């Protein structure tokens, strides 16, 4: 759907709340969102690592990848940003889709061939209030 054109200048005020203060019009306002990343490979770990600054993030991935993160933590590089290291004891790691159950938001970052399996992993695990 394409938005209707408007004559309002791009910098004109909108009816949306300012982004520099927490929203209070949603359930759980005032608490950090709970995000799960299903498919914690390179992309999933990078996104989850960045989001961990503002949310409680659980990375769900293959056992071998989660063991490496448990042993060494996560280092984020690139994008013109300074290198950021997240120690292993600050990471929430899981290998089972059961870890998705309490998430407010699930990011699916599996390879395209894993999409059907990811959908099956999600089915029935998310709270009805969060679907």
VOGU-3710 file (C-alpha; in Angstrom, 3 decimals, decimal comma):
1> xxxxxxxxxx> 0,000/0,000/0,000  1,410/3,385/-1,021  0,760/6,268/1,398  -1,279/9,201/0,194  0,810/12,223/-0,817  0,729/15,105/1,615  1,494/18,801/1,430  2,905/18,737/4,964  6,660/19,425/5,087  8,806/16,415/5,957
11> xxxxxxxxxx> 9,873/18,000/9,248  6,315/18,922/10,326  5,124/17,553/13,666  3,098/14,352/13,588  0,643/12,792/15,997  3,182/10,113/16,910  4,809/10,197/20,354  8,390/11,470/20,512  10,954/8,671/20,331  13,135/10,126/23,091
21> xxxxxxxxxx> 10,805/9,018/25,886  9,256/5,648/26,727  5,820/4,955/25,353  3,150/4,328/27,959  0,298/3,355/25,644  1,316/-0,285/25,263  1,269/-3,306/27,557  4,448/-3,643/29,595  5,416/0,003/29,125  8,399/0,950/31,212
31> xxxxxxxxxx> 10,093/-2,446/30,916  12,657/-3,608/28,415  11,185/-5,603/25,536  11,985/-9,311/25,400  13,361/-10,289/21,992  14,358/-13,746/20,781  16,502/-14,283/17,721  15,788/-17,632/16,052  18,745/-18,468/13,867  21,635/-16,951/15,782
41> xxxxxxxxxx> 24,285/-17,160/13,084  26,221/-14,161/11,791  23,184/-11,977/11,025  21,159/-13,060/14,063  24,052/-12,546/16,465  24,821/-9,129/15,012  21,203/-7,950/15,273  20,752/-9,510/18,706  23,981/-7,978/19,937  22,954/-4,512/18,783
51> xxxxxxxxxx> 19,472/-4,875/20,280  20,865/-6,062/23,612  21,607/-2,422/24,440  17,864/-1,685/24,627  16,176/-5,079/25,100  16,513/-8,427/26,837  17,684/-10,631/23,967  17,918/-14,412/23,776  19,927/-15,899/20,926  18,589/-19,283/19,774
61> xxxxxxxxxx> 20,954/-21,236/17,563  22,796/-24,427/16,857  24,597/-26,069/19,792  28,078/-25,595/18,275  27,512/-21,852/17,734  26,081/-21,368/21,235  29,091/-23,182/22,755  31,461/-20,790/20,978  29,503/-17,814/22,328  29,516/-19,339/25,842
71> xxxxxxxxxx> 33,281/-19,705/25,631  34,219/-16,391/23,999  31,287/-13,955/24,146  30,210/-11,854/21,181  32,196/-9,144/19,403  30,362/-6,716/17,129  32,338/-4,973/14,408  31,617/-3,062/11,231  29,130/-0,485/10,075  31,476/2,354/10,990
81> xxxxxxxxxx> 30,764/1,756/14,672  33,355/1,137/17,356  33,990/-2,509/18,212  31,677/-3,675/20,987  32,309/-6,779/23,075  29,547/-8,547/24,982  30,997/-10,951/27,550  29,636/-14,504/27,638  28,069/-14,010/31,075  25,901/-11,183/29,649
91> xxxxxxxxxx> 24,470/-13,309/26,831  21,233/-15,306/26,998  21,783/-18,362/24,834  19,537/-21,276/23,940  19,429/-24,190/21,525  15,747/-25,041/21,968  12,792/-23,184/20,477  11,187/-23,332/23,933  13,215/-20,166/24,636  10,881/-18,309/22,233
101> xxxxxxxxxx> 7,843/-18,745/24,467  8,123/-15,503/26,478  9,351/-13,230/23,703  7,526/-10,012/22,831  9,190/-10,161/19,424  10,912/-12,983/17,540  13,387/-12,191/14,778  13,743/-15,076/12,331  17,209/-14,948/10,816  17,559/-18,464/9,435
111> xxxxxxxxxx> 18,745/-19,241/5,922  15,908/-19,469/3,395  16,030/-23,276/3,429  15,324/-23,196/7,178  12,216/-21,013/6,983  9,687/-23,871/7,053  11,406/-25,432/10,065  11,520/-22,069/11,815  7,780/-21,646/11,264  7,201/-25,100/12,731
121> xxxxxxxxxx> 9,390/-24,191/15,710  7,311/-21,052/16,285  3,921/-22,736/15,882  2,213/-23,123/19,226  5,101/-21,673/21,211  4,154/-18,011/21,175  1,669/-16,649/23,673  -1,698/-15,811/22,047  -1,320/-12,252/23,342  1,966/-11,985/21,423
131> x> 0,888/-13,472/18,073
//
